[in-house]
Amino acid sequence: MSATEKRITVAAIRLFAERDKPDLTMSERASEAQVARSTLYQKVDSIEQLFTPWSRT
């Protein structure tokens, strides 16, 4: 897992834990991870993927 992917995963988990709602926007996730939205779309195929980082190759 790259440093960027790790930042995205940690940010998503933090947001889900703090807000406890599934309807977070990609902009909110990107902002929390301090990456561009385009980077987020390139690195994340699905929301489920954020919760299974060990399954990525």
Phi and psi in radians as a Rosetta constraint file:
Dihedral C 1 N 2 CA 2 C 2 CIRCULARHARMONIC -1.306 0.35
Dihedral N 2 CA 2 C 2 N 3 CIRCULARHARMONIC 2.898 0.35
Dihedral C 2 N 3 CA 3 C 3 CIRCULARHARMONIC -1.064 0.35
Dihedral N 3 CA 3 C 3 N 4 CIRCULARHARMONIC -0.670 0.35
Dihedral C 3 N 4 CA 4 C 4 CIRCULARHARMONIC -1.145 0.35
Dihedral N 4 CA 4 C 4 N 5 CIRCULARHARMONIC -0.772 0.35
Dihedral C 4 N 5 CA 5 C 5 CIRCULARHARMONIC -1.103 0.35
Dihedral N 5 CA 5 C 5 N 6 CIRCULARHARMONIC -0.667 0.35
Dihedral C 5 N 6 CA 6 C 6 CIRCULARHARMONIC -1.142 0.35
Dihedral N 6 CA 6 C 6 N 7 CIRCULARHARMONIC -0.755 0.35
Dihedral C 6 N 7 CA 7 C 7 CIRCULARHARMONIC -1.051 0.35
Dihedral N 7 CA 7 C 7 N 8 CIRCULARHARMONIC -0.726 0.35
Dihedral C 7 N 8 CA 8 C 8 CIRCULARHARMONIC -1.126 0.35
Dihedral N 8 CA 8 C 8 N 9 CIRCULARHARMONIC -0.778 0.35
Dihedral C 8 N 9 CA 9 C 9 CIRCULARHARMONIC -1.121 0.35
Dihedral N 9 CA 9 C 9 N 10 CIRCULARHARMONIC -0.827 0.35
Dihedral C 9 N 10 CA 10 C 10 CIRCULARHARMONIC -1.095 0.35
Dihedral N 10 CA 10 C 10 N 11 CIRCULARHARMONIC -0.741 0.35
Dihedral C 10 N 11 CA 11 C 11 CIRCULARHARMONIC -1.106 0.35
Dihedral N 11 CA 11 C 11 N 12 CIRCULARHARMONIC -0.741 0.35
Dihedral C 11 N 12 CA 12 C 12 CIRCULARHARMONIC -1.118 0.35
Dihedral N 12 CA 12 C 12 N 13 CIRCULARHARMONIC -0.766 0.35
Dihedral C 12 N 13 CA 13 C 13 CIRCULARHARMONIC -1.101 0.35
Dihedral N 13 CA 13 C 13 N 14 CIRCULARHARMONIC -0.741 0.35
Dihedral C 13 N 14 CA 14 C 14 CIRCULARHARMONIC -1.081 0.35
Dihedral N 14 CA 14 C 14 N 15 CIRCULARHARMONIC -0.788 0.35
Dihedral C 14 N 15 CA 15 C 15 CIRCULARHARMONIC -1.117 0.35
Dihedral N 15 CA 15 C 15 N 16 CIRCULARHARMONIC -0.791 0.35
Dihedral C 15 N 16 CA 16 C 16 CIRCULARHARMONIC -1.098 0.35
Dihedral N 16 CA 16 C 16 N 17 CIRCULARHARMONIC -0.663 0.35
Dihedral C 16 N 17 CA 17 C 17 CIRCULARHARMONIC -1.218 0.35
Dihedral N 17 CA 17 C 17 N 18 CIRCULARHARMONIC -0.712 0.35
Dihedral C 17 N 18 CA 18 C 18 CIRCULARHARMONIC -1.259 0.35
Dihedral N 18 CA 18 C 18 N 19 CIRCULARHARMONIC -0.742 0.35
Dihedral C 18 N 19 CA 19 C 19 CIRCULARHARMONIC -1.738 0.35
Dihedral N 19 CA 19 C 19 N 20 CIRCULARHARMONIC -0.373 0.35
Dihedral C 19 N 20 CA 20 C 20 CIRCULARHARMONIC 0.881 0.35
Dihedral N 20 CA 20 C 20 N 21 CIRCULARHARMONIC 0.765 0.35
Dihedral C 20 N 21 CA 21 C 21 CIRCULARHARMONIC -2.494 0.35
Dihedral N 21 CA 21 C 21 N 22 CIRCULARHARMONIC 2.460 0.35
Dihedral C 21 N 22 CA 22 C 22 CIRCULARHARMONIC -1.444 0.35
Dihedral N 22 CA 22 C 22 N 23 CIRCULARHARMONIC -0.130 0.35
Dihedral C 22 N 23 CA 23 C 23 CIRCULARHARMONIC -1.689 0.35
Dihedral N 23 CA 23 C 23 N 24 CIRCULARHARMONIC 0.627 0.35
Dihedral C 23 N 24 CA 24 C 24 CIRCULARHARMONIC -1.210 0.35
Dihedral N 24 CA 24 C 24 N 25 CIRCULARHARMONIC 2.503 0.35
Dihedral C 24 N 25 CA 25 C 25 CIRCULARHARMONIC -1.460 0.35
Dihedral N 25 CA 25 C 25 N 26 CIRCULARHARMONIC 2.785 0.35
Dihedral C 25 N 26 CA 26 C 26 CIRCULARHARMONIC -1.103 0.35
Dihedral N 26 CA 26 C 26 N 27 CIRCULARHARMONIC -0.587 0.35
Dihedral C 26 N 27 CA 27 C 27 CIRCULARHARMONIC -1.096 0.35
Dihedral N 27 CA 27 C 27 N 28 CIRCULARHARMONIC -0.734 0.35
Dihedral C 27 N 28 CA 28 C 28 CIRCULARHARMONIC -1.110 0.35
Dihedral N 28 CA 28 C 28 N 29 CIRCULARHARMONIC -0.737 0.35
Dihedral C 28 N 29 CA 29 C 29 CIRCULARHARMONIC -1.145 0.35
Dihedral N 29 CA 29 C 29 N 30 CIRCULARHARMONIC -0.771 0.35
Dihedral C 29 N 30 CA 30 C 30 CIRCULARHARMONIC -1.109 0.35
Dihedral N 30 CA 30 C 30 N 31 CIRCULARHARMONIC -0.748 0.35
Dihedral C 30 N 31 CA 31 C 31 CIRCULARHARMONIC -1.075 0.35
Dihedral N 31 CA 31 C 31 N 32 CIRCULARHARMONIC -0.803 0.35
Dihedral C 31 N 32 CA 32 C 32 CIRCULARHARMONIC -1.086 0.35
Dihedral N 32 CA 32 C 32 N 33 CIRCULARHARMONIC -0.640 0.35
Dihedral C 32 N 33 CA 33 C 33 CIRCULARHARMONIC -1.483 0.35
Dihedral N 33 CA 33 C 33 N 34 CIRCULARHARMONIC -0.123 0.35
Dihedral C 33 N 34 CA 34 C 34 CIRCULARHARMONIC 1.020 0.35
Dihedral N 34 CA 34 C 34 N 35 CIRCULARHARMONIC 0.826 0.35
Dihedral C 34 N 35 CA 35 C 35 CIRCULARHARMONIC -2.302 0.35
Dihedral N 35 CA 35 C 35 N 36 CIRCULARHARMONIC 2.816 0.35
Dihedral C 35 N 36 CA 36 C 36 CIRCULARHARMONIC -1.243 0.35
Dihedral N 36 CA 36 C 36 N 37 CIRCULARHARMONIC 2.637 0.35
Dihedral C 36 N 37 CA 37 C 37 CIRCULARHARMONIC -1.002 0.35
Dihedral N 37 CA 37 C 37 N 38 CIRCULARHARMONIC -0.678 0.35
Dihedral C 37 N 38 CA 38 C 38 CIRCULARHARMONIC -1.071 0.35
Dihedral N 38 CA 38 C 38 N 39 CIRCULARHARMONIC -0.637 0.35
Dihedral C 38 N 39 CA 39 C 39 CIRCULARHARMONIC -1.134 0.35
Dihedral N 39 CA 39 C 39 N 40 CIRCULARHARMONIC -0.730 0.35
Dihedral C 39 N 40 CA 40 C 40 CIRCULARHARMONIC -1.060 0.35
Dihedral N 40 CA 40 C 40 N 41 CIRCULARHARMONIC -0.808 0.35
Dihedral C 40 N 41 CA 41 C 41 CIRCULARHARMONIC -1.106 0.35
Dihedral N 41 CA 41 C 41 N 42 CIRCULARHARMONIC -0.593 0.35
Dihedral C 41 N 42 CA 42 C 42 CIRCULARHARMONIC -1.230 0.35
Dihedral N 42 CA 42 C 42 N 43 CIRCULARHARMONIC -0.602 0.35
Dihedral C 42 N 43 CA 43 C 43 CIRCULARHARMONIC -1.612 0.35
Dihedral N 43 CA 43 C 43 N 44 CIRCULARHARMONIC -0.366 0.35
Dihedral C 43 N 44 CA 44 C 44 CIRCULARHARMONIC -2.120 0.35
Dihedral N 44 CA 44 C 44 N 45 CIRCULARHARMONIC 2.078 0.35
Dihedral C 44 N 45 CA 45 C 45 CIRCULARHARMONIC -1.437 0.35
Dihedral N 45 CA 45 C 45 N 46 CIRCULARHARMONIC -0.557 0.35
Dihedral C 45 N 46 CA 46 C 46 CIRCULARHARMONIC -2.744 0.35
Dihedral N 46 CA 46 C 46 N 47 CIRCULARHARMONIC 2.836 0.35
Dihedral C 46 N 47 CA 47 C 47 CIRCULARHARMONIC -1.087 0.35
Dihedral N 47 CA 47 C 47 N 48 CIRCULARHARMONIC -0.680 0.35
Dihedral C 47 N 48 CA 48 C 48 CIRCULARHARMONIC -1.021 0.35
Dihedral N 48 CA 48 C 48 N 49 CIRCULARHARMONIC -0.602 0.35
Dihedral C 48 N 49 CA 49 C 49 CIRCULARHARMONIC -1.064 0.35
Dihedral N 49 CA 49 C 49 N 50 CIRCULARHARMONIC -0.541 0.35
Dihedral C 49 N 50 CA 50 C 50 CIRCULARHARMONIC -1.131 0.35
Dihedral N 50 CA 50 C 50 N 51 CIRCULARHARMONIC -0.404 0.35
Dihedral C 50 N 51 CA 51 C 51 CIRCULARHARMONIC -1.744 0.35
Dihedral N 51 CA 51 C 51 N 52 CIRCULARHARMONIC 0.023 0.35
Dihedral C 51 N 52 CA 52 C 52 CIRCULARHARMONIC -2.331 0.35
Dihedral N 52 CA 52 C 52 N 53 CIRCULARHARMONIC 1.041 0.35
Dihedral C 52 N 53 CA 53 C 53 CIRCULARHARMONIC -1.091 0.35
Dihedral N 53 CA 53 C 53 N 54 CIRCULARHARMONIC -0.453 0.35
Dihedral C 53 N 54 CA 54 C 54 CIRCULARHARMONIC -1.242 0.35
Dihedral N 54 CA 54 C 54 N 55 CIRCULARHARMONIC -0.244 0.35
Dihedral C 54 N 55 CA 55 C 55 CIRCULARHARMONIC -1.554 0.35
Dihedral N 55 CA 55 C 55 N 56 CIRCULARHARMONIC -0.124 0.35
Dihedral C 55 N 56 CA 56 C 56 CIRCULARHARMONIC -1.355 0.35
Dihedral N 56 CA 56 C 56 N 57 CIRCULARHARMONIC 2.617 0.35
